[in-house]
Structures are given as structure tokens and as C-alpha cells.
Amino acid sequence: MNLATAIPLTTALARLTPLRPGTVASVDWKSLTAPEARRLRELGLDEGVEVELIKGSGILGGPVACRIGRMTVALRRHVAGAIHVSPLA
């Protein structure tokens, strides 16, 4: 077995291909402020949750729109960057 195929690759939610779902692999909680982390937890965003990037912010670095379950939410780019996602096949 090839080690590279055994470890799923992850990418930041902000860099996920739009409209391609993924599963949250990890969240870098330490890079977020307490209110940002609390908001993500209130939205139900944690390891194992399916997410989908709907629209990125392009080159300007503004917020991104993503789907968490049945909700569509806007996240600041640095918050979306702290969420590491494994793309679904």
C-alpha cells in the first residue's frame, strides 16, 4: 500500500473547489478568536461535518459563502482558511 494514498489530502475550505463537497478534517481553533470559534461551533461546524464552498471571494480576499448542512453562511476568508477539508470523491 502506498503511504500517499492512505493519507487523505486536505485543503483549506477557502481553497476548496466551488460546488464540490468535502468533509471537515480539522479546525485550527487556536488561529481563531473566541467569538469566531464559538460561532463555528454554534453553526455545528466540527470534524466530520460535510461542507461545500459555494462562492469564493476571488482575488480581493473578502468573505466566502459555504453550505453547512442545509444552511448557507458567509465566513471571513481567514476563518475559512482555518477549516481543513478533505474533498469527497
Biopython code that builds the backbone (N, CA, C, O; Angstrom):
import numpy as np
from Bio.PDB.StructureBuilder import StructureBuilder

atoms = [
    (1, "MET", "N", (0.850, -1.174, 0.000)),
    (1, "MET", "CA", (0.000, 0.000, 0.000)),
    (1, "MET", "C", (0.890, 1.229, 0.000)),
    (1, "MET", "O", (1.870, 1.298, 0.742)),
    (2, "ASN", "N", (0.549, 2.188, -0.825)),
    (2, "ASN", "CA", (1.295, 3.429, -0.928)),
    (2, "ASN", "C", (0.855, 4.364, 0.193)),
    (2, "ASN", "O", (-0.340, 4.591, 0.380)),
    (3, "LEU", "N", (1.819, 4.908, 0.939)),
    (3, "LEU", "CA", (1.505, 5.789, 2.052)),
    (3, "LEU", "C", (0.764, 7.036, 1.590)),
    (3, "LEU", "O", (-0.098, 7.540, 2.311)),
    (4, "ALA", "N", (1.080, 7.540, 0.408)),
    (4, "ALA", "CA", (0.423, 8.743, -0.111)),
    (4, "ALA", "C", (-1.070, 8.518, -0.335)),
    (4, "ALA", "O", (-1.859, 9.453, -0.191)),
    (5, "THR", "N", (-1.472, 7.293, -0.685)),
    (5, "THR", "CA", (-2.890, 7.031, -0.892)),
    (5, "THR", "C", (-3.605, 6.738, 0.414)),
    (5, "THR", "O", (-4.832, 6.830, 0.466)),
    (6, "ALA", "N", (-2.880, 6.388, 1.472)),
    (6, "ALA", "CA", (-3.501, 6.073, 2.743)),
    (6, "ALA", "C", (-3.866, 7.331, 3.526)),
    (6, "ALA", "O", (-4.768, 7.292, 4.364)),
    (7, "ILE", "N", (-3.186, 8.441, 3.270)),
    (7, "ILE", "CA", (-3.446, 9.675, 3.995)),
    (7, "ILE", "C", (-4.240, 10.610, 3.083)),
    (7, "ILE", "O", (-3.738, 11.039, 2.044)),
    (8, "PRO", "N", (-5.493, 10.930, 3.473)),
    (8, "PRO", "CA", (-6.273, 11.817, 2.607)),
    (8, "PRO", "C", (-5.695, 13.225, 2.615)),
    (8, "PRO", "O", (-5.297, 13.740, 3.660)),
    (9, "LEU", "N", (-5.654, 13.831, 1.454)),
    (9, "LEU", "CA", (-5.157, 15.193, 1.350)),
    (9, "LEU", "C", (-6.244, 16.158, 1.812)),
    (9, "LEU", "O", (-7.429, 15.948, 1.553)),
    (10, "THR", "N", (-5.828, 17.210, 2.494)),
    (10, "THR", "CA", (-6.782, 18.221, 2.932)),
    (10, "THR", "C", (-6.402, 19.564, 2.335)),
    (10, "THR", "O", (-5.260, 19.796, 1.937)),
    (11, "THR", "N", (-7.385, 20.429, 2.286)),
    (11, "THR", "CA", (-7.182, 21.785, 1.811)),
    (11, "THR", "C", (-8.033, 22.704, 2.667)),
    (11, "THR", "O", (-9.006, 22.265, 3.280)),
    (12, "ALA", "N", (-7.672, 23.962, 2.711)),
    (12, "ALA", "CA", (-8.476, 24.932, 3.448)),
    (12, "ALA", "C", (-9.828, 25.088, 2.747)),
    (12, "ALA", "O", (-9.908, 25.029, 1.520)),
    (13, "LEU", "N", (-10.866, 25.283, 3.519)),
    (13, "LEU", "CA", (-12.203, 25.465, 2.953)),
    (13, "LEU", "C", (-12.207, 26.605, 1.936)),
    (13, "LEU", "O", (-12.891, 26.521, 0.916)),
    (14, "ALA", "N", (-11.458, 27.657, 2.204)),
    (14, "ALA", "CA", (-11.410, 28.805, 1.297)),
    (14, "ALA", "C", (-10.823, 28.433, -0.060)),
    (14, "ALA", "O", (-11.048, 29.140, -1.043)),
    (15, "ARG", "N", (-10.071, 27.332, -0.128)),
    (15, "ARG", "CA", (-9.434, 26.912, -1.384)),
    (15, "ARG", "C", (-10.108, 25.699, -2.012)),
    (15, "ARG", "O", (-9.647, 25.201, -3.039)),
    (16, "LEU", "N", (-11.186, 25.219, -1.413)),
    (16, "LEU", "CA", (-11.918, 24.071, -1.947)),
    (16, "LEU", "C", (-12.531, 24.456, -3.291)),
    (16, "LEU", "O", (-12.944, 25.599, -3.487)),
    (17, "THR", "N", (-12.588, 23.505, -4.207)),
    (17, "THR", "CA", (-13.221, 23.755, -5.496)),
    (17, "THR", "C", (-14.699, 24.049, -5.263)),
    (17, "THR", "O", (-15.386, 23.254, -4.621)),
    (18, "PRO", "N", (-15.206, 25.178, -5.771)),
    (18, "PRO", "CA", (-16.626, 25.510, -5.561)),
    (18, "PRO", "C", (-17.552, 24.406, -6.039)),
    (18, "PRO", "O", (-17.320, 23.756, -7.058)),
    (19, "LEU", "N", (-18.611, 24.219, -5.259)),
    (19, "LEU", "CA", (-19.678, 23.259, -5.538)),
    (19, "LEU", "C", (-19.233, 21.807, -5.514)),
    (19, "LEU", "O", (-19.925, 20.941, -6.050)),
    (20, "ARG", "N", (-18.079, 21.525, -4.896)),
    (20, "ARG", "CA", (-17.607, 20.152, -4.690)),
    (20, "ARG", "C", (-17.572, 19.920, -3.182)),
    (20, "ARG", "O", (-16.743, 20.523, -2.501)),
    (21, "PRO", "N", (-18.433, 19.076, -2.641)),
    (21, "PRO", "CA", (-18.490, 18.894, -1.193)),
    (21, "PRO", "C", (-17.225, 18.262, -0.623)),
    (21, "PRO", "O", (-16.470, 17.582, -1.319)),
    (22, "GLY", "N", (-17.026, 18.507, 0.644)),
    (22, "GLY", "CA", (-15.911, 17.924, 1.369)),
    (22, "GLY", "C", (-16.317, 17.685, 2.809)),
    (22, "GLY", "O", (-17.377, 18.127, 3.251)),
    (23, "THR", "N", (-15.471, 16.988, 3.530)),
    (23, "THR", "CA", (-15.698, 16.705, 4.940)),
    (23, "THR", "C", (-14.651, 17.430, 5.763)),
    (23, "THR", "O", (-13.464, 17.398, 5.436)),
    (24, "VAL", "N", (-15.083, 18.079, 6.823)),
    (24, "VAL", "CA", (-14.147, 18.793, 7.680)),
    (24, "VAL", "C", (-13.217, 17.781, 8.342)),
    (24, "VAL", "O", (-13.661, 16.906, 9.085)),
    (25, "ALA", "N", (-11.920, 17.911, 8.062)),
    (25, "ALA", "CA", (-10.917, 17.020, 8.645)),
    (25, "ALA", "C", (-10.434, 17.563, 9.985)),
    (25, "ALA", "O", (-10.219, 16.803, 10.929)),
    (26, "SER", "N", (-10.264, 18.890, 10.062)),
    (26, "SER", "CA", (-9.829, 19.517, 11.306)),
    (26, "SER", "C", (-10.099, 21.009, 11.239)),
    (26, "SER", "O", (-10.308, 21.578, 10.167)),
    (27, "VAL", "N", (-10.088, 21.623, 12.405)),
    (27, "VAL", "CA", (-10.233, 23.069, 12.510)),
    (27, "VAL", "C", (-9.087, 23.571, 13.366)),
    (27, "VAL", "O", (-8.843, 23.038, 14.449)),
    (28, "ASP", "N", (-8.387, 24.579, 12.900)),
    (28, "ASP", "CA", (-7.292, 25.185, 13.658)),
    (28, "ASP", "C", (-7.897, 26.196, 14.627)),
    (28, "ASP", "O", (-7.892, 27.400, 14.371)),
    (29, "TRP", "N", (-8.420, 25.687, 15.746)),
    (29, "TRP", "CA", (-9.130, 26.522, 16.715)),
    (29, "TRP", "C", (-8.242, 27.619, 17.283)),
    (29, "TRP", "O", (-8.730, 28.702, 17.605)),
    (30, "LYS", "N", (-6.951, 27.355, 17.410)),
    (30, "LYS", "CA", (-6.041, 28.336, 18.017)),
    (30, "LYS", "C", (-5.853, 29.572, 17.153)),
    (30, "LYS", "O", (-5.480, 30.626, 17.669)),
    (31, "SER", "N", (-6.103, 29.471, 15.848)),
    (31, "SER", "CA", (-5.940, 30.626, 14.970)),
    (31, "SER", "C", (-7.182, 31.515, 14.940)),
    (31, "SER", "O", (-7.182, 32.564, 14.295)),
    (32, "LEU", "N", (-8.230, 31.099, 15.633)),
    (32, "LEU", "CA", (-9.487, 31.849, 15.656)),
    (32, "LEU", "C", (-9.663, 32.561, 16.983)),
    (32, "LEU", "O", (-9.163, 32.105, 18.011)),
    (33, "THR", "N", (-10.371, 33.678, 16.961)),
    (33, "THR", "CA", (-10.713, 34.347, 18.213)),
    (33, "THR", "C", (-11.815, 33.544, 18.902)),
    (33, "THR", "O", (-12.461, 32.699, 18.282)),
    (34, "ALA", "N", (-12.016, 33.814, 20.170)),
    (34, "ALA", "CA", (-13.054, 33.098, 20.915)),
    (34, "ALA", "C", (-14.437, 33.278, 20.278)),
    (34, "ALA", "O", (-15.163, 32.293, 20.139)),
    (35, "PRO", "N", (-14.831, 34.502, 19.885)),
    (35, "PRO", "CA", (-16.152, 34.640, 19.234)),
    (35, "PRO", "C", (-16.249, 33.897, 17.902)),
    (35, "PRO", "O", (-17.301, 33.342, 17.586)),
    (36, "GLU", "N", (-15.166, 33.876, 17.114)),
    (36, "GLU", "CA", (-15.181, 33.147, 15.846)),
    (36, "GLU", "C", (-15.343, 31.653, 16.082)),
    (36, "GLU", "O", (-16.135, 30.997, 15.405)),
    (37, "ALA", "N", (-14.599, 31.116, 17.035)),
    (37, "ALA", "CA", (-14.693, 29.686, 17.348)),
    (37, "ALA", "C", (-16.080, 29.340, 17.874)),
    (37, "ALA", "O", (-16.652, 28.314, 17.504)),
    (38, "ARG", "N", (-16.620, 30.197, 18.737)),
    (38, "ARG", "CA", (-17.959, 29.952, 19.282)),
    (38, "ARG", "C", (-18.997, 29.937, 18.160)),
    (38, "ARG", "O", (-19.894, 29.093, 18.155)),
    (39, "ARG", "N", (-18.877, 30.876, 17.202)),
    (39, "ARG", "CA", (-19.831, 30.931, 16.103)),
    (39, "ARG", "C", (-19.773, 29.658, 15.260)),
    (39, "ARG", "O", (-20.810, 29.116, 14.879)),
    (40, "LEU", "N", (-18.568, 29.186, 14.970)),
    (40, "LEU", "CA", (-18.448, 27.948, 14.185)),
    (40, "LEU", "C", (-19.091, 26.781, 14.916)),
    (40, "LEU", "O", (-19.781, 25.962, 14.308)),
    (41, "ARG", "N", (-18.864, 26.707, 16.217)),
    (41, "ARG", "CA", (-19.468, 25.607, 16.989)),
    (41, "ARG", "C", (-20.987, 25.734, 17.008)),
    (41, "ARG", "O", (-21.693, 24.730, 16.920)),
    (42, "GLU", "N", (-21.498, 26.969, 17.122)),
    (42, "GLU", "CA", (-22.949, 27.180, 17.111)),
    (42, "GLU", "C", (-23.561, 26.783, 15.772)),
    (42, "GLU", "O", (-24.706, 26.334, 15.715)),
    (43, "LEU", "N", (-22.795, 26.951, 14.697)),
    (43, "LEU", "CA", (-23.262, 26.546, 13.373)),
    (43, "LEU", "C", (-23.163, 25.034, 13.160)),
    (43, "LEU", "O", (-23.640, 24.514, 12.152)),
    (44, "GLY", "N", (-22.545, 24.333, 14.110)),
    (44, "GLY", "CA", (-22.394, 22.887, 14.004)),
    (44, "GLY", "C", (-21.188, 22.465, 13.200)),
    (44, "GLY", "O", (-21.098, 21.316, 12.767)),
    (45, "LEU", "N", (-20.255, 23.388, 12.994)),
    (45, "LEU", "CA", (-19.086, 23.071, 12.186)),
    (45, "LEU", "C", (-17.996, 22.469, 13.063)),
    (45, "LEU", "O", (-17.457, 23.135, 13.947)),
    (46, "ASP", "N", (-17.681, 21.211, 12.811)),
    (46, "ASP", "CA", (-16.653, 20.491, 13.545)),
    (46, "ASP", "C", (-16.191, 19.332, 12.672)),
    (46, "ASP", "O", (-16.718, 19.129, 11.578)),
    (47, "GLU", "N", (-15.225, 18.582, 13.142)),
    (47, "GLU", "CA", (-14.693, 17.460, 12.382)),
    (47, "GLU", "C", (-15.813, 16.504, 11.973)),
    (47, "GLU", "O", (-16.699, 16.188, 12.767)),
    (48, "GLY", "N", (-15.756, 16.049, 10.716)),
    (48, "GLY", "CA", (-16.720, 15.082, 10.205)),
    (48, "GLY", "C", (-17.935, 15.675, 9.522)),
    (48, "GLY", "O", (-18.704, 14.943, 8.899)),
    (49, "VAL", "N", (-18.127, 16.972, 9.623)),
    (49, "VAL", "CA", (-19.291, 17.622, 9.024)),
    (49, "VAL", "C", (-19.036, 17.865, 7.534)),
    (49, "VAL", "O", (-17.930, 18.233, 7.139)),
    (50, "GLU", "N", (-20.057, 17.658, 6.723)),
    (50, "GLU", "CA", (-19.926, 17.908, 5.288)),
    (50, "GLU", "C", (-20.151, 19.388, 5.005)),
    (50, "GLU", "O", (-21.110, 19.988, 5.489)),
    (51, "VAL", "N", (-19.249, 19.966, 4.213)),
    (51, "VAL", "CA", (-19.341, 21.370, 3.823)),
    (51, "VAL", "C", (-19.143, 21.490, 2.316)),
    (51, "VAL", "O", (-18.646, 20.577, 1.657)),
    (52, "GLU", "N", (-19.542, 22.630, 1.798)),
    (52, "GLU", "CA", (-19.388, 22.874, 0.368)),
    (52, "GLU", "C", (-19.144, 24.364, 0.167)),
    (52, "GLU", "O", (-19.911, 25.193, 0.658)),
    (53, "LEU", "N", (-18.095, 24.702, -0.542)),
    (53, "LEU", "CA", (-17.829, 26.101, -0.883)),
    (53, "LEU", "C", (-18.755, 26.472, -2.027)),
    (53, "LEU", "O", (-18.754, 25.823, -3.072)),
    (54, "ILE", "N", (-19.539, 27.511, -1.828)),
    (54, "ILE", "CA", (-20.459, 27.951, -2.873)),
    (54, "ILE", "C", (-19.796, 29.012, -3.734)),
    (54, "ILE", "O", (-19.823, 28.939, -4.963)),
    (55, "LYS", "N", (-19.203, 29.993, -3.080)),
    (55, "LYS", "CA", (-18.554, 31.062, -3.822)),
    (55, "LYS", "C", (-17.386, 31.606, -3.020)),
    (55, "LYS", "O", (-17.528, 31.986, -1.858)),
    (56, "GLY", "N", (-16.227, 31.635, -3.668)),
    (56, "GLY", "CA", (-15.053, 32.233, -3.061)),
    (56, "GLY", "C", (-15.062, 33.726, -3.295)),
    (56, "GLY", "O", (-15.963, 34.259, -3.943)),
    (57, "SER", "N", (-14.063, 34.394, -2.770)),
    (57, "SER", "CA", (-14.033, 35.847, -2.880)),
    (57, "SER", "C", (-13.141, 36.340, -4.004)),
    (57, "SER", "O", (-12.978, 37.547, -4.185)),
    (58, "GLY", "N", (-12.565, 35.420, -4.757)),
    (58, "GLY", "CA", (-11.685, 35.838, -5.843)),
    (58, "GLY", "C", (-10.379, 36.406, -5.315)),
    (58, "GLY", "O", (-9.882, 35.967, -4.278)),
    (59, "ILE", "N", (-9.827, 37.367, -6.013)),
    (59, "ILE", "CA", (-8.509, 37.888, -5.652)),
    (59, "ILE", "C", (-8.560, 38.954, -4.568)),
    (59, "ILE", "O", (-7.515, 39.349, -4.051)),
    (60, "LEU", "N", (-9.746, 39.427, -4.212)),
    (60, "LEU", "CA", (-9.841, 40.520, -3.253)),
    (60, "LEU", "C", (-9.729, 40.070, -1.803)),
    (60, "LEU", "O", (-9.469, 40.894, -0.925)),
    (61, "GLY", "N", (-9.915, 38.806, -1.537)),
    (61, "GLY", "CA", (-9.757, 38.294, -0.175)),
    (61, "GLY", "C", (-10.918, 38.573, 0.752)),
    (61, "GLY", "O", (-10.726, 38.603, 1.968)),
    (62, "GLY", "N", (-12.103, 38.776, 0.235)),
    (62, "GLY", "CA", (-13.284, 39.016, 1.054)),
    (62, "GLY", "C", (-13.878, 37.724, 1.568)),
    (62, "GLY", "O", (-13.226, 36.681, 1.520)),
    (63, "PRO", "N", (-15.112, 37.776, 2.062)),
    (63, "PRO", "CA", (-15.747, 36.586, 2.623)),
    (63, "PRO", "C", (-16.057, 35.530, 1.571)),
    (63, "PRO", "O", (-16.113, 35.811, 0.374)),
    (64, "VAL", "N", (-16.255, 34.312, 2.051)),
    (64, "VAL", "CA", (-16.652, 33.203, 1.187)),
    (64, "VAL", "C", (-18.021, 32.713, 1.639)),
    (64, "VAL", "O", (-18.362, 32.813, 2.818)),
    (65, "ALA", "N", (-18.801, 32.187, 0.708)),
    (65, "ALA", "CA", (-20.096, 31.598, 1.023)),
    (65, "ALA", "C", (-19.937, 30.092, 1.002)),
    (65, "ALA", "O", (-19.347, 29.535, 0.076)),
    (66, "CYS", "N", (-20.461, 29.434, 2.022)),
    (66, "CYS", "CA", (-20.373, 27.976, 2.062)),
    (66, "CYS", "C", (-21.667, 27.405, 2.616)),
    (66, "CYS", "O", (-22.450, 28.092, 3.272)),
    (67, "ARG", "N", (-21.862, 26.129, 2.331)),
    (67, "ARG", "CA", (-23.032, 25.414, 2.810)),
    (67, "ARG", "C", (-22.577, 24.447, 3.895)),
    (67, "ARG", "O", (-21.655, 23.654, 3.702)),
    (68, "ILE", "N", (-23.242, 24.533, 5.033)),
    (68, "ILE", "CA", (-23.008, 23.617, 6.149)),
    (68, "ILE", "C", (-24.353, 22.959, 6.419)),
    (68, "ILE", "O", (-25.259, 23.583, 6.971)),
    (69, "GLY", "N", (-24.476, 21.705, 6.032)),
    (69, "GLY", "CA", (-25.778, 21.047, 6.131)),
    (69, "GLY", "C", (-26.756, 21.733, 5.195)),
    (69, "GLY", "O", (-26.511, 21.804, 3.991)),
    (70, "ARG", "N", (-27.865, 22.241, 5.731)),
    (70, "ARG", "CA", (-28.854, 22.945, 4.911)),
    (70, "ARG", "C", (-28.695, 24.460, 4.984)),
    (70, "ARG", "O", (-29.449, 25.190, 4.342)),
    (71, "MET", "N", (-27.719, 24.941, 5.762)),
    (71, "MET", "CA", (-27.514, 26.379, 5.914)),
    (71, "MET", "C", (-26.484, 26.899, 4.925)),
    (71, "MET", "O", (-25.516, 26.213, 4.596)),
    (72, "THR", "N", (-26.702, 28.102, 4.464)),
    (72, "THR", "CA", (-25.703, 28.807, 3.678)),
    (72, "THR", "C", (-25.212, 29.957, 4.542)),
    (72, "THR", "O", (-26.004, 30.776, 5.008)),
    (73, "VAL", "N", (-23.902, 30.015, 4.753)),
    (73, "VAL", "CA", (-23.328, 31.036, 5.628)),
    (73, "VAL", "C", (-22.162, 31.720, 4.932)),
    (73, "VAL", "O", (-21.536, 31.161, 4.030)),
    (74, "ALA", "N", (-21.887, 32.932, 5.368)),
    (74, "ALA", "CA", (-20.716, 33.662, 4.904)),
    (74, "ALA", "C", (-19.670, 33.611, 6.008)),
    (74, "ALA", "O", (-19.976, 33.834, 7.180)),
    (75, "LEU", "N", (-18.446, 33.318, 5.627)),
    (75, "LEU", "CA", (-17.335, 33.267, 6.578)),
    (75, "LEU", "C", (-16.232, 34.192, 6.095)),
    (75, "LEU", "O", (-15.988, 34.312, 4.894)),
    (76, "ARG", "N", (-15.572, 34.841, 7.034)),
    (76, "ARG", "CA", (-14.392, 35.616, 6.659)),
    (76, "ARG", "C", (-13.361, 34.657, 6.104)),
    (76, "ARG", "O", (-13.293, 33.493, 6.498)),
    (77, "ARG", "N", (-12.558, 35.166, 5.181)),
    (77, "ARG", "CA", (-11.582, 34.316, 4.494)),
    (77, "ARG", "C", (-10.612, 33.662, 5.483)),
    (77, "ARG", "O", (-10.278, 32.490, 5.313)),
    (78, "HIS", "N", (-10.153, 34.376, 6.503)),
    (78, "HIS", "CA", (-9.203, 33.761, 7.433)),
    (78, "HIS", "C", (-9.870, 32.678, 8.286)),
    (78, "HIS", "O", (-9.206, 31.734, 8.713)),
    (79, "VAL", "N", (-11.173, 32.806, 8.536)),
    (79, "VAL", "CA", (-11.901, 31.759, 9.265)),
    (79, "VAL", "C", (-12.023, 30.529, 8.375)),
    (79, "VAL", "O", (-11.773, 29.410, 8.823)),
    (80, "ALA", "N", (-12.404, 30.731, 7.118)),
    (80, "ALA", "CA", (-12.499, 29.608, 6.176)),
    (80, "ALA", "C", (-11.139, 28.961, 5.962)),
    (80, "ALA", "O", (-11.066, 27.767, 5.672)),
    (81, "GLY", "N", (-10.056, 29.729, 6.101)),
    (81, "GLY", "CA", (-8.712, 29.187, 5.961)),
    (81, "GLY", "C", (-8.300, 28.307, 7.120)),
    (81, "GLY", "O", (-7.398, 27.481, 6.983)),
    (82, "ALA", "N", (-8.957, 28.474, 8.272)),
    (82, "ALA", "CA", (-8.644, 27.667, 9.448)),
    (82, "ALA", "C", (-9.381, 26.325, 9.442)),
    (82, "ALA", "O", (-9.126, 25.469, 10.289)),
    (83, "ILE", "N", (-10.282, 26.149, 8.496)),
    (83, "ILE", "CA", (-11.072, 24.918, 8.386)),
    (83, "ILE", "C", (-10.432, 24.056, 7.310)),
    (83, "ILE", "O", (-10.393, 24.454, 6.146)),
    (84, "HIS", "N", (-9.929, 22.879, 7.678)),
    (84, "HIS", "CA", (-9.259, 21.978, 6.750)),
    (84, "HIS", "C", (-10.227, 20.894, 6.318)),
    (84, "HIS", "O", (-10.826, 20.208, 7.146)),
    (85, "VAL", "N", (-10.372, 20.749, 4.999)),
    (85, "VAL", "CA", (-11.394, 19.886, 4.421)),
    (85, "VAL", "C", (-10.761, 18.807, 3.553)),
    (85, "VAL", "O", (-9.800, 19.061, 2.827)),
    (86, "SER", "N", (-11.314, 17.602, 3.638)),
    (86, "SER", "CA", (-10.958, 16.519, 2.720)),
    (86, "SER", "C", (-12.031, 16.467, 1.641)),
    (86, "SER", "O", (-13.189, 16.179, 1.940)),
    (87, "PRO", "N", (-11.664, 16.742, 0.382)),
    (87, "PRO", "CA", (-12.662, 16.700, -0.696)),
    (87, "PRO", "C", (-13.264, 15.302, -0.815)),
    (87, "PRO", "O", (-12.573, 14.298, -0.645)),
    (88, "LEU", "N", (-14.548, 15.255, -1.107)),
    (88, "LEU", "CA", (-15.211, 13.976, -1.314)),
    (88, "LEU", "C", (-15.003, 13.532, -2.746)),
    (88, "LEU", "O", (-14.931, 14.358, -3.655)),
    (89, "ALA", "N", (-14.906, 12.226, -2.948)),
    (89, "ALA", "CA", (-14.676, 11.686, -4.299)),
    (89, "ALA", "C", (-15.897, 11.794, -5.161)),
    (89, "ALA", "O", (-15.870, 11.386, -6.323)),
]
sb = StructureBuilder()
sb.init_structure("model")
sb.init_model(0)
sb.init_chain("A")
sb.init_seg("    ")
for serial, (resi, resn, name, xyz) in enumerate(atoms, 1):
    if name == "N":
        sb.init_residue(resn, " ", resi, " ")
    sb.init_atom(name, np.array(xyz, "f"), 0.0, 1.0, " ", f" {name:<3s}", serial, name[0])
structure = sb.get_structure()
